Amino acid sequence: MPNSFTAILVVVTTLVLAQTDGDAFDGAASPPKSSAPSFRNEVMAVLSKAGCNQGTCHGNANGKGGLKISLRGQSPDLDFATLTRHGGSRRANIVQPEASLLLQKPVMNVPHEGGKRFKTGSEAYRILHDWIAEGMPADANDAPSLVSLKVEPQHATIYAPETTARLRAIAGFSNGQTRDVTNLAVFESSATFVSVSDNGVATADRSGLTTVTARYLDRQVPVRLEFVPERPGFVSSVPEPANFVDELVFKQLVRLKINPSEACDDTVFLRRAYLDLTGLLPTAEQARQFVASTEPSKRVKLIDTLLDSPEFVDMQTLRWADLLRVEEKTLDRKGVEVFHDWIHESFAKHKPLNQFAKEILEARGSTYKVPPTNFYRALRVPEARAEATAQVFLGIRLQCAKCHNHPFDRWTQDDYYGWSNFFGRVDYKIIENKRRDKNDKNEFVGEQIVLLKDKGDVKNPTTGETAGLRYLGNHANVASESGDEQNQDANLDRLQRIAAWMSSPSNERFAAAQANRIWYQVIGQGIVDPIDDFRSTNPPVNEELLDALTGEFTAHNFSVRHLFRVIMNSKTYQLSSTTNATNADDELVFSHVIPRRLTAEQTLDAIAQTLDVPIKFGGHDSGTKAVQLRGVRNGGHRYAAPEIGDRFLALFGKPGRLLTCECERSDGTTLAQTFEMVSGELIDQLLRSSNGRIASAVKGDGPIRKTITDLYWSALSRGPSGDELAAAEDHVKSSDDARRGLEDVGWALLNSNEFMFRR
């Protein structure tokens, strides 16, 4: 630490520098010296490389140890003022640079809560030292600025025994020059088994796929690395592709030395297709007919039949009702009904998905007479509308950019508030509100009019200025009031403009996000995963595949059914869940089907169908299935006590529709679910029903063997094996009560993994 004389000298020197600088303390900077490191391009990079401006350190909203700088260096000018002017300039000693706290703490010559960040004599140390020694100058106004960042290679496949990949970051500047900034870039791996050294060498502890993000100043670039294990004597055995989906999936598998699983059998395929497209199990008769058929094209015909079925419409309606927050608290009962019915009608009429989105985004009018206006009724502030629209229709989680530039993507606060400004003039005329809870400002019961005001703008809290209008586009994304980059009609209002931009065939972000969502619905995992988290640091696991699906979706007028048909007719979709020696560890590149638990609605409907006992839901017609429910709960008033079916659905993860995210639906297992399936009220009630399959069998005094066989076909879409049938028959015959014995058989089937999982 400097002695008192040195400290006095630092203060005097600083004052002299300030006086020669005129208004230096008001934010002006001293002229830079040519030999000094660039503050913006080098010093700021060192602060990022050392982790000083991370959220866990001085980039925290409150700073650390009295020093607060901008998160990830998003505000270089403020950071310059902080380091050179705040705190009496105590952090830097221009007379004795090596005594500066900016150097003493990172090398741990002075206690530092953040630990050692770099070594004395390292490049980071030299840059800070030289900048301080030259008087901590700011960059000249015409100093070159960063305009691009490239990383070489952008994609690499590394075969064992090799376990490393060397990455090189190249920065492009406004003066046309390029520079190797590998030693100044920050490298972060998405997988814990891969570490990246300061000089860009990625090392893997095992085989697998990862994304390494290279970040330099405000630019970040992802790199996909594939570490392939040694497989002596590996012979590729991919089947003949059925379409482009297989070609692109199998191409990657061959490169990774992975063989796909065998094709699934008819029973598994039948059950899988029904669950994916309708949410229901095939009936026992449908299963018997399909399995018995020898027609070569029976799978193709089944897919076509299911896609044209009303049950497919029900399933798509359920999925989109979840995303569009069709729930009673904010929409009221009639709002739920009309919005749900409009979604249902849209899919029944084969409405293109971009048209579906357009009608939602430009909607205004009565929430009872113009159903899609209920999308805005549930989102009461511009920011909520902006975030929901970005996440549902573009797969962009924009929330992080509300308080600071997005740390993992390109979006800035200007982008966030410029996008939000499109929705800033949405307003409501409340015709009536008969809410029951007078203290709940989020409850609405009654008709509302969604309208668009002539005035009203969102302000950017960072600048205090009115935000402009910004699309979340691929390239130029700034829109003016007179038109945008696509030369749309200047007479369109803001909602019409955002709707036209979103639904345009040239909007690749929308098409890719929705193609990825459809892939997820039938495969169980997105090509980009999570499916609503498209960002530069979360690239697609198979970019060629996503591009091809996006092109196919756009070329066929955004037809949901067409894209389902393409994917489901691929051999990739029809693979077995049984793994082989090469793909047992794969959970990313679609080499086999990953079993997943049935959803809440699928589970309840499957139980009811197996036992042939319908579930009653208040407010709905008799025979209504869980997949057809309009709201979160039954059709009665939301303050009514939940019915047995409601409690079951909530327990098994049905979302409350309070978030615009697939993630709200829970697929986790709990002990309470186990107890429900083992001895729960609903299971017990259905098994002991005076109607249904078991009761009818006992009353009819029919063969036990037939009842057991029917239970198997209904629950598992297959007949029992010889051993299974013999064991079940023996159990029923040895029971004191034949009905109780059959109930045991039914209970055992409902609790089997084969029943509970979609394979």
C-alpha positions in Angstrom: 0.0 0.0 0.0 1.3 3.5 -0.7 2.5 5.5 2.3 0.9 8.8 3.2 3.3 10.9 1.2 2.6 8.8 -1.9 -1.2 9.1 -1.3 -0.9 12.9 -1.1 1.1 12.9 -4.2 -1.5 10.9 -6.0 -4.2 13.3 -5.0 -2.2 16.3 -6.1 -1.3 14.7 -9.4 -5.0 13.8 -10.0 -6.0 17.4 -9.4 -3.3 18.6 -11.8 -4.6 16.2 -14.5 -8.1 17.4 -13.9 -7.2 21.0 -14.1 -5.4 20.5 -17.4 -8.5 18.6 -18.6 -10.9 21.5 -18.0 -14.1 19.9 -16.9 -12.6 16.5 -16.2 -14.6 15.9 -13.1 -17.8 16.5 -15.0 -17.0 13.5 -17.2 -14.6 14.8 -19.8 -11.5 12.6 -20.4 -7.9 13.4 -20.8 -6.4 13.0 -24.3 -5.3 9.4 -24.9 -1.7 8.6 -25.5 -0.8 6.4 -28.4 1.2 4.0 -26.2 -1.6 3.5 -23.7 -3.8 0.4 -23.9 -7.3 1.1 -25.1 -9.8 1.5 -22.2 -12.7 0.2 -24.2 -11.0 -2.6 -26.1 -8.4 -3.8 -23.6 -9.0 -2.6 -20.0 -12.8 -3.5 -20.2 -11.8 -6.9 -21.7 -9.5 -7.5 -18.7 -12.3 -6.7 -16.3 -14.5 -9.2 -18.0 -11.8 -11.8 -18.3 -10.9 -11.6 -14.6 -14.6 -11.8 -13.7 -14.6 -8.4 -12.0 -17.9 -7.3 -13.7 -19.9 -10.5 -13.1 -23.1 -10.3 -11.1 -21.5 -12.2 -8.3 -18.7 -9.6 -8.0 -18.5 -5.8 -8.8 -21.1 -6.1 -11.5 -23.7 -6.7 -8.8 -26.5 -4.2 -8.6 -25.0 -3.0 -5.3 -21.4 -3.7 -6.2 -18.9 -5.3 -3.8 -16.5 -3.8 -1.4 -17.5 -0.2 -2.3 -16.8 -0.7 -6.0 -19.7 -1.0 -8.5 -19.2 -1.4 -12.2 -21.6 -2.3 -14.9 -22.7 -5.9 -15.4 -20.5 -7.5 -18.0 -19.2 -4.1 -19.1 -22.4 -2.9 -20.7 -21.6 0.8 -19.8 -18.0 1.5 -20.5 -18.4 5.3 -20.0 -19.8 4.8 -16.5 -17.0 2.3 -15.6 -14.4 4.8 -16.8 -15.8 7.4 -14.5 -16.0 5.0 -11.7 -12.4 3.8 -12.0 -10.8 7.2 -12.7 -12.9 9.7 -10.7 -14.9 8.0 -7.9 -13.6 7.3 -4.5 -10.9 10.0 -4.7 -9.1 8.0 -7.4 -7.9 5.7 -4.6 -8.0 2.6 -6.7 -5.2 3.7 -9.1 -1.8 5.2 -8.4 -0.5 6.8 -11.6 2.8 7.7 -9.9 3.4 4.1 -8.6 1.2 2.0 -10.8 2.2 -1.4 -9.2 0.9 0.0 -5.9 -2.7 0.5 -7.3 -5.5 -1.4 -5.7 -6.6 -2.3 -9.2 -3.5 -4.5 -9.4 -2.7 -5.3 -5.8 -6.1 -7.0 -5.1 -6.4 -9.2 -8.2 -2.9 -10.6 -7.6 -3.7 -11.0 -3.8 -0.9 -8.7 -2.5 -3.8 -7.1 -0.7 -6.7 -9.3 0.7 -9.4 -9.7 -1.9 -12.7 -11.3 -1.3 -12.8 -12.3 -5.0 -9.5 -14.3 -4.7 -6.7 -14.3 -7.1 -7.8 -13.2 -10.6 -4.5 -13.1 -12.5 -0.7 -13.2 -11.9 1.9 -10.5 -11.7 3.4 -10.1 -15.2 0.5 -11.7 -17.0 -1.1 -9.9 -20.0 -4.0 -8.7 -17.9 -1.6 -7.3 -15.4 0.4 -5.6 -18.1 -2.6 -3.9 -19.7 -3.9 -2.5 -16.4 -0.4 -1.4 -15.3 0.4 0.3 -18.6 -3.0 2.1 -18.7 -2.5 3.4 -15.1 1.1 4.4 -15.8 -0.1 6.4 -18.9 -2.5 8.4 -16.7 -5.6 6.3 -17.2 -6.6 8.0 -20.5 -10.0 7.5 -22.2 -10.1 6.5 -25.8 -10.2 9.1 -28.5 -13.5 9.8 -30.2 -12.2 8.3 -33.4 -10.7 5.2 -31.7 -11.7 2.0 -33.5 -14.7 0.2 -32.0 -15.6 -3.5 -32.0 -17.9 -4.4 -34.9 -17.6 -8.2 -35.1 -16.3 -11.3 -33.3 -15.5 -14.6 -35.0 -14.3 -17.9 -33.4 -12.4 -20.6 -35.2 -13.6 -23.2 -35.5 -17.3 -22.6 -35.2 -17.9 -26.4 -35.0 -15.5 -29.2 -34.2 -15.7 -32.9 -33.8 -12.9 -34.3 -31.7 -12.2 -38.0 -31.8 -10.6 -39.9 -28.9 -7.9 -40.3 -27.8 -7.7 -36.5 -28.5 -9.5 -34.6 -25.8 -8.8 -31.0 -26.6 -9.8 -28.3 -29.1 -8.0 -25.0 -29.5 -10.3 -22.0 -30.1 -9.2 -18.7 -31.6 -11.2 -15.5 -31.2 -10.8 -12.9 -33.9 -12.2 -9.3 -33.3 -13.0 -7.0 -36.2 -12.9 -3.2 -35.6 -14.4 -0.2 -37.3 -11.1 0.8 -38.9 -11.1 -2.5 -40.9 -8.4 -4.1 -38.8 -8.7 -7.5 -37.2 -7.0 -8.8 -34.0 -6.5 -12.1 -32.2 -8.2 -11.5 -28.9 -8.2 -15.1 -27.7 -6.3 -14.1 -24.5 -8.7 -11.3 -23.7 -11.9 -13.3 -24.5 -14.0 -15.1 -21.9 -14.7 -18.7 -22.6 -17.6 -20.5 -20.9 -18.8 -24.1 -21.4 -22.4 -25.2 -21.1 -21.2 -28.6 -19.8 -19.3 -29.3 -16.6 -17.2 -32.0 -18.2 -15.5 -29.4 -20.5 -13.2 -26.7 -19.2 -11.6 -24.0 -21.2 -8.3 -22.4 -20.4 -7.5 -18.7 -20.5 -5.9 -19.1 -23.9 -8.9 -20.9 -25.4 -8.0 -24.6 -25.1 -11.1 -26.7 -24.4 -10.5 -29.9 -22.6 -13.1 -32.7 -22.1 -13.1 -35.2 -19.2 -15.3 -37.5 -21.2 -17.2 -37.8 -24.4 -20.2 -35.7 -25.1 -21.6 -32.5 -26.7 -21.2 -29.0 -25.4 -21.5 -25.4 -26.4 -18.6 -23.1 -25.6 -19.4 -19.4 -25.7 -16.6 -17.0 -26.5 -17.3 -13.4 -25.2 -15.3 -10.3 -26.0 -16.7 -7.0 -24.8 -20.3 -6.9 -25.9 -20.1 -9.7 -28.5 -20.5 -13.4 -27.9 -20.2 -16.3 -30.3 -21.2 -20.0 -29.6 -19.0 -22.9 -30.7 -20.4 -26.5 -30.8 -17.9 -29.1 -29.7 -18.5 -32.8 -30.1 -16.1 -35.1 -28.2 -16.4 -38.6 -29.6 -15.3 -41.7 -27.6 -13.0 -44.4 -28.9 -15.0 -47.1 -30.6 -12.6 -49.6 -32.1 -14.1 -51.4 -35.0 -17.2 -49.2 -35.1 -19.4 -49.9 -38.1 -22.3 -47.5 -38.9 -25.6 -49.2 -39.3 -28.1 -46.5 -39.9 -31.3 -47.5 -41.8 -32.3 -46.1 -45.2 -33.7 -42.6 -44.6 -37.5 -42.2 -45.0 -37.2 -38.4 -45.6 -34.9 -35.4 -45.0 -35.4 -35.7 -41.2 -33.6 -39.0 -41.2 -30.9 -37.8 -43.5 -29.9 -35.0 -41.2 -30.3 -36.9 -38.0 -28.4 -40.0 -39.2 -25.7 -37.7 -40.8 -24.9 -36.4 -37.3 -25.1 -39.9 -35.7 -22.6 -41.3 -38.2 -20.2 -38.4 -37.5 -20.5 -39.1 -33.7 -20.1 -42.9 -34.2 -23.5 -43.6 -32.8 -25.9 -46.2 -34.2 -29.6 -45.5 -33.8 -31.9 -48.0 -32.0 -34.0 -50.5 -33.9 -37.5 -49.5 -35.1 -40.2 -49.8 -32.4 -42.8 -52.5 -32.8 -46.4 -51.8 -33.8 -47.8 -51.8 -30.2 -45.3 -49.1 -29.1 -45.8 -47.1 -32.3 -49.6 -47.2 -32.0 -49.6 -46.0 -28.4 -47.0 -43.4 -29.0 -48.9 -41.9 -32.0 -52.2 -41.8 -30.2 -50.7 -40.1 -27.1 -48.7 -37.6 -29.1 -51.5 -36.5 -31.5 -54.7 -37.0 -29.4 -53.5 -37.3 -25.8 -55.5 -40.5 -25.5 -54.8 -44.3 -25.7 -56.3 -46.3 -28.6 -59.3 -48.4 -27.6 -58.8 -52.1 -27.2 -60.5 -52.7 -30.5 -58.4 -50.1 -32.3 -55.2 -51.6 -30.9 -56.2 -55.2 -31.9 -57.0 -54.1 -35.5 -53.8 -52.2 -36.0 -51.5 -54.9 -34.6 -53.3 -57.6 -36.6 -53.1 -55.7 -39.8 -50.4 -56.7 -42.3 -50.9 -53.7 -44.6 -47.4 -52.2 -45.3 -48.6 -48.6 -45.2 -50.7 -48.9 -42.0 -48.4 -46.5 -40.0 -48.7 -43.8 -42.7 -52.5 -44.2 -42.8 -52.8 -44.1 -39.0 -50.9 -40.9 -38.8 -53.2 -39.4 -41.4 -56.3 -40.6 -39.6 -55.2 -39.2 -36.3 -54.2 -35.8 -37.8 -57.7 -35.5 -39.3 -59.4 -36.5 -36.1 -61.3 -34.2 -33.7 -59.1 -35.5 -30.9 -56.0 -33.9 -32.6 -57.8 -30.6 -32.5 -58.6 -31.1 -28.8 -54.9 -31.8 -28.1 -53.6 -28.8 -30.0 -56.2 -26.6 -28.2 -55.0 -27.9 -24.8 -51.4 -27.1 -25.7 -52.1 -23.6 -26.9 -54.6 -22.8 -24.1 -51.8 -23.5 -21.7 -49.4 -21.1 -23.5 -52.0 -18.4 -24.0 -53.1 -18.4 -20.3 -56.7 -19.5 -20.7 -57.6 -19.4 -17.0 -60.6 -18.0 -15.2 -59.0 -15.6 -12.7 -58.1 -13.0 -15.3 -60.4 -13.9 -18.2 -63.6 -14.9 -16.2 -65.6 -17.9 -17.1 -67.1 -16.6 -20.3 -63.7 -15.3 -21.5 -62.3 -18.8 -21.0 -65.1 -20.4 -23.0 -64.9 -18.0 -26.0 -61.1 -18.0 -26.1 -60.9 -21.8 -25.8 -63.5 -22.3 -28.5 -61.7 -19.8 -30.8 -58.5 -21.7 -30.4 -60.4 -25.0 -31.0 -62.1 -23.6 -34.1 -58.8 -22.3 -35.5 -57.2 -25.7 -35.5 -60.3 -27.5 -36.7 -60.3 -25.2 -39.7 -56.6 -25.9 -40.4 -55.7 -22.2 -39.9 -52.0 -21.6 -40.7 -50.0 -21.0 -37.5 -48.7 -17.6 -38.7 -52.3 -16.5 -39.4 -53.3 -17.8 -35.9 -50.5 -15.6 -34.4 -51.4 -12.6 -36.5 -55.1 -12.6 -35.4 -54.0 -12.8 -31.7 -51.5 -10.0 -31.9 -53.7 -7.5 -33.8 -56.9 -8.2 -31.9 -58.9 -5.5 -30.2 -62.5 -5.2 -29.3 -64.8 -7.0 -26.8 -63.3 -9.9 -24.9 -66.6 -11.7 -25.4 -67.1 -11.0 -29.1 -63.5 -10.9 -30.3 -62.0 -14.0 -28.5 -58.3 -13.5 -29.2 -58.4 -10.1 -27.4 -58.3 -12.3 -24.2 -54.6 -12.7 -24.8 -54.1 -9.0 -23.9 -56.7 -9.1 -21.2 -54.5 -11.5 -19.2 -51.4 -9.2 -19.7 -52.0 -5.9 -18.1 -48.8 -4.0 -18.7 -46.7 -3.4 -21.8 -43.7 -5.3 -20.5 -45.7 -8.4 -19.7 -47.2 -8.4 -23.2 -43.8 -7.9 -24.8 -42.2 -10.8 -22.8 -45.1 -13.2 -23.4 -45.2 -12.4 -27.1 -41.5 -12.9 -27.5 -41.5 -16.2 -25.6 -44.5 -17.8 -27.2 -44.1 -16.8 -30.8 -40.3 -16.2 -31.1 -38.9 -18.5 -28.5 -37.0 -15.6 -26.8 -36.8 -15.2 -23.1 -36.4 -11.5 -23.0 -36.8 -10.9 -19.3 -33.1 -10.5 -18.5 -32.9 -7.5 -20.7 -35.4 -5.5 -18.6 -32.8 -4.5 -16.0 -29.5 -4.8 -18.0 -28.3 -6.0 -21.4 -29.0 -9.7 -21.7 -26.0 -11.5 -20.4 -26.4 -14.6 -22.6 -27.8 -13.1 -25.8 -27.6 -10.1 -28.1 -30.6 -8.2 -26.7 -30.0 -4.9 -25.0 -32.2 -2.8 -22.8 -32.9 -0.6 -25.8 -34.2 -3.7 -27.6 -36.4 -4.7 -24.6 -38.1 -1.3 -24.2 -38.3 -0.7 -28.0 -40.1 -4.1 -28.3 -42.3 -3.3 -25.3 -43.2 0.0 -26.9 -45.2 -1.8 -29.6 -47.6 -2.8 -26.8 -47.5 0.4 -24.8 -50.8 1.9 -26.1 -52.9 -1.2 -25.4 -55.7 -0.1 -23.0 -58.9 -1.5 -21.5 -62.4 -0.3 -21.1 -64.0 -2.3 -18.3 -67.7 -2.6 -19.0 -68.3 -4.4 -15.7 -66.3 -6.2 -13.0 -68.3 -8.5 -10.7 -65.3 -9.8 -9.0 -65.9 -11.7 -5.8 -62.6 -10.7 -4.0 -62.8 -6.9 -3.9 -59.1 -6.8 -2.8 -57.8 -8.8 -5.7 -56.9 -6.3 -8.5 -56.1 -9.2 -10.8 -59.5 -10.7 -10.7 -62.0 -9.6 -13.5 -65.5 -10.9 -14.0 -67.2 -9.1 -16.8 -66.8 -7.9 -20.3 -63.9 -5.6 -21.3 -63.0 -3.8 -24.5 -59.4 -4.0 -25.5 -58.4 -0.9 -27.4 -55.4 1.0 -28.8 -54.8 4.6 -27.7 -53.5 7.2 -30.0 -50.8 8.2 -27.5 -48.7 6.7 -24.9 -45.1 5.3 -25.0 -42.9 3.2 -22.9 -39.8 4.9 -21.5 -36.4 3.4 -21.1 -35.6 3.7 -17.4 -31.9 3.8 -18.1 -32.0 6.9 -20.3 -35.3 8.3 -19.1 -36.2 8.8 -22.8 -39.1 7.5 -24.7 -38.2 4.2 -26.2 -38.3 3.8 -30.0 -39.8 0.8 -31.8 -37.6 -2.3 -32.2 -38.4 -5.6 -33.7 -36.6 -8.7 -32.4 -35.3 -9.4 -35.8 -32.2 -11.1 -37.2 -30.5 -8.0 -38.6 -31.7 -4.4 -38.7 -34.4 -4.3 -36.1 -35.2 -0.6 -35.6 -38.6 0.5 -36.9 -39.8 4.0 -37.4 -43.3 5.3 -37.1 -43.5 5.7 -40.9 -42.6 2.1 -41.7 -40.1 -0.6 -40.9 -37.4 -2.6 -42.7 -40.0 -4.5 -44.6 -41.7 -1.4 -46.0 -45.0 -2.2 -44.4 -48.0 0.1 -44.9 -47.3 3.2 -42.8 -51.0 3.4 -42.0 -50.9 0.3 -39.9 -51.1 0.9 -36.2 -48.5 -0.7 -33.8 -50.4 -3.9 -33.2 -51.1 -4.4 -36.8 -47.5 -3.8 -37.7 -46.1 -6.3 -35.1 -48.7 -8.8 -36.3 -47.7 -8.4 -39.9 -44.0 -8.6 -39.1 -44.6 -11.7 -36.9 -46.6 -13.5 -39.5 -44.5 -12.7 -42.5 -43.1 -15.8 -44.3 -39.7 -14.0 -44.1 -39.7 -14.1 -40.3 -37.4 -17.0 -39.8 -37.4 -16.6 -36.0 -41.2 -17.2 -35.8 -41.0 -20.2 -38.2 -38.0 -21.8 -36.4 -39.5 -21.4 -32.9 -42.8 -23.0 -34.0 -41.1 -25.8 -36.0 -39.0 -26.5 -32.9 -42.2 -26.6 -30.7 -43.9 -29.1 -33.0 -40.7 -31.3 -33.0 -40.8 -31.2 -29.2 -44.4 -32.2 -29.0 -43.7 -35.5 -30.7 -40.0 -36.2 -29.9 -40.1 -34.9 -26.3 -37.0 -32.7 -26.6 -36.4 -29.7 -28.7 -33.7 -29.2 -31.3 -33.2 -26.0 -29.3 -33.9 -27.0 -25.7 -35.6 -25.5 -23.7 -37.9 -24.8 -26.6 -38.6 -21.2 -25.7 -35.0 -20.3 -25.1 -33.5 -19.4 -28.5 -30.3 -17.5 -27.9 -26.8 -17.3 -29.3 -25.5 -19.2 -26.3 -28.0 -22.0 -26.7 -27.7 -23.1 -30.3 -29.6 -26.0 -31.9 -28.1 -29.4 -31.3 -28.6 -30.1 -35.0 -28.7 -26.8 -36.9 -29.1 -28.3 -40.3 -32.2 -30.2 -39.1 -33.8 -27.1 -37.6 -33.1 -25.1 -40.7 -34.7 -27.8 -42.9 -37.8 -28.1 -40.7 -38.1 -24.3 -40.7 -38.0 -24.2 -44.5 -40.5 -27.1 -44.8 -42.9 -25.3 -42.4 -42.7 -22.0 -44.3 -42.9 -23.6 -47.7 -46.1 -25.4 -46.7 -47.9 -22.3 -45.5 -47.2 -22.9 -41.8 -49.3 -26.0 -41.8 -49.1 -27.7 -38.4 -50.5 -31.0 -39.7 -48.0 -31.1 -42.5 -45.0 -30.7 -40.2 -46.4 -33.3 -37.8 -46.8 -35.7 -40.7 -43.3 -35.2 -42.0 -41.7 -35.8 -38.5 -43.9 -38.8 -37.6 -43.3 -40.6 -40.9 -39.6 -40.4 -40.3 -37.7 -43.4 -39.0 -36.2 -41.1 -36.3 -39.7 -40.7 -34.8 -40.3 -44.5 -35.0 -37.1 -45.6 -33.3 -37.3 -47.8 -30.2 -36.5 -46.6 -26.7 -34.3 -49.7 -26.2 -30.7 -48.5 -26.5 -27.5 -50.2 -27.9 -23.9 -50.0 -26.9 -23.3 -46.8 -28.8 -26.3 -44.7 -27.9 -27.0 -45.7 -24.3 -25.6 -42.4 -23.0 -27.1 -40.2 -25.7 -29.9 -37.8 -24.6 -29.3 -35.1 -27.2 -29.1 -36.2 -30.8 -32.2 -38.3 -31.2 -30.6 -41.7 -31.6 -33.4 -43.4 -29.6 -36.7 -42.5 -28.0 -36.4 -41.3 -24.4 -39.3 -42.6 -22.4 -41.4 -39.9 -20.7 -44.2 -39.9 -18.2 -47.7 -39.3 -19.4 -49.0 -35.8 -18.7 -51.7 -35.2 -16.1 -54.5 -35.2 -18.6 -53.1 -38.2 -20.5 -52.8 -40.2 -17.2 -56.3 -39.4 -16.0 -57.9 -40.1 -19.4 -55.9 -43.3 -19.7 -57.1 -44.6 -16.3 -60.7 -43.8 -17.2 -60.5 -45.5 -20.5 -58.8 -48.6 -19.2 -61.4 -49.1 -16.5 -64.2 -47.8 -18.8 -65.4 -45.4 -16.1 -65.9 -41.7 -17.2 -64.6 -38.9 -15.0 -67.2 -36.2 -14.2 -66.2 -32.6 -14.6 -68.6 -29.9 -13.4 -69.8 -27.4 -16.0 -68.9 -29.8 -18.9 -71.1 -32.3 -20.7 -71.1 -35.9 -19.6 -68.2 -37.8 -21.2 -65.9 -34.8 -21.4 -62.3 -35.9 -21.2 -59.5 -34.2 -19.3 -57.8 -33.2 -22.5 -61.0 -31.3 -23.5 -61.3 -29.1 -20.4 -61.5 -25.4 -21.2 -59.8 -24.0 -18.1 -57.4 -25.0 -15.4 -60.2 -26.6 -13.4 -63.7 -27.8 -14.0 -66.3 -25.5 -15.5 -67.8 -24.5 -12.1 -67.0 -21.2 -10.4 -63.3 -21.0 -9.5 -64.2 -20.6 -5.8 -66.0 -23.9 -5.8 -64.3 -26.8 -4.1 -62.1 -28.7 -6.6 -63.5 -31.9 -7.8 -61.7 -35.2 -7.5 -60.5 -35.0 -11.1 -59.2 -31.4 -10.5 -57.2 -32.5 -7.6 -55.7 -35.4 -9.5 -54.7 -33.1 -12.5 -53.1 -30.6 -10.2 -51.2 -33.3 -8.4 -49.8 -34.7 -11.6 -48.6 -31.3 -13.0 -51.4 -29.6 -14.9 -50.2 -25.9 -15.1 -52.1 -23.1 -13.5 -51.7 -21.1 -16.7 -50.2 -18.1 -14.9 -47.0 -18.2 -17.1 -46.5 -18.1 -20.8 -44.1 -21.0 -20.8 -44.1 -24.8 -21.4 -42.0 -25.0 -18.2 -45.1 -24.3 -16.1 -46.3 -27.9 -16.8 -44.6 -30.1 -14.3 -43.4 -33.6 -15.3 -41.6 -34.3 -12.1 -42.5 -37.3 -9.9 -43.5 -36.9 -6.2 -44.3 -39.2 -3.4 -47.8 -37.8 -3.3 -48.3 -39.1 -6.9 -47.1 -42.5 -5.8 -49.6 -42.6 -3.0 -52.4 -41.5 -5.3 -51.7 -44.3 -7.8 -51.3 -46.9 -5.0 -54.2 -46.0 -2.8 -55.7 -42.7 -3.9 -59.3 -41.7 -3.7 -59.7 -41.5 -7.5 -58.1 -44.8 -8.3 -60.1 -46.5 -5.5 -63.4 -44.9 -6.7 -62.9 -45.9 -10.3 -61.9 -49.5 -9.5 -64.9 -49.9 -7.2 -67.4 -48.2 -9.6 -70.7 -50.0 -10.0 -70.3 -49.4 -13.7 -67.3 -49.9 -16.0 -65.3 -52.8 -17.3 -64.7 -54.7 -14.1 -68.3 -54.3 -12.7 -69.7 -55.4 -16.1 -67.5 -58.4 -16.2 -68.6 -59.6 -12.8 -72.3 -58.9 -13.5 -72.1 -60.7 -16.8 -70.4 -63.7 -15.4 -68.2 -63.8 -18.4 -64.8 -65.6 -18.7 -62.2 -64.1 -16.4 -59.6 -64.7 -19.2 -61.5 -62.3 -21.5 -61.7 -59.5 -18.9 -58.1 -59.8 -18.1 -57.2 -59.7 -21.8 -59.4 -56.7 -22.4 -57.7 -54.8 -19.5 -54.3 -55.5 -21.1 -55.4 -54.3 -24.5 -57.0 -51.2 -23.0 -54.1 -50.2 -20.7 -51.1 -51.3 -22.8 -52.4 -51.7 -26.3 -51.3 -55.3 -26.4 -52.6 -58.6 -25.1 -51.0 -60.3 -22.1 -48.2 -62.8 -22.6 -48.9 -66.4 -21.7 -47.1 -66.0 -18.3 -48.9 -62.7 -17.5 -52.3 -64.2 -18.4 -51.7 -67.4 -16.3 -50.5 -65.4 -13.3 -53.5 -63.0 -13.5 -56.0 -65.8 -13.8 -54.4 -67.7 -10.9 -54.7 -64.6 -8.7 -58.3 -63.9 -9.5 -59.3 -67.6 -9.0 -57.5 -67.8 -5.7 -59.1 -64.6 -4.4 -62.1 -64.9 -2.1 -63.9 -62.4 -4.3 -63.5 -62.5 -8.1 -64.2 -58.8 -8.3 -61.5 -57.9 -5.8 -59.1 -60.1 -7.8 -59.9 -58.3 -11.0 -59.5 -55.0 -9.2 -56.0 -56.1 -8.2 -55.1 -56.9 -11.8 -56.4 -53.5 -13.0 -54.5 -51.8 -10.1 -51.3 -53.6 -11.1 -51.6 -52.5 -14.8 -52.3 -48.9 -13.8 -49.1 -48.8 -11.7 -46.9 -50.4 -14.2 -44.1 -48.4 -16.0 -45.5 -49.6 -19.3 -48.8 -47.9 -18.5 -47.3 -44.7 -17.0 -44.8 -44.0 -19.7 -44.9 -43.1 -23.3 -42.1 -45.1 -24.9 
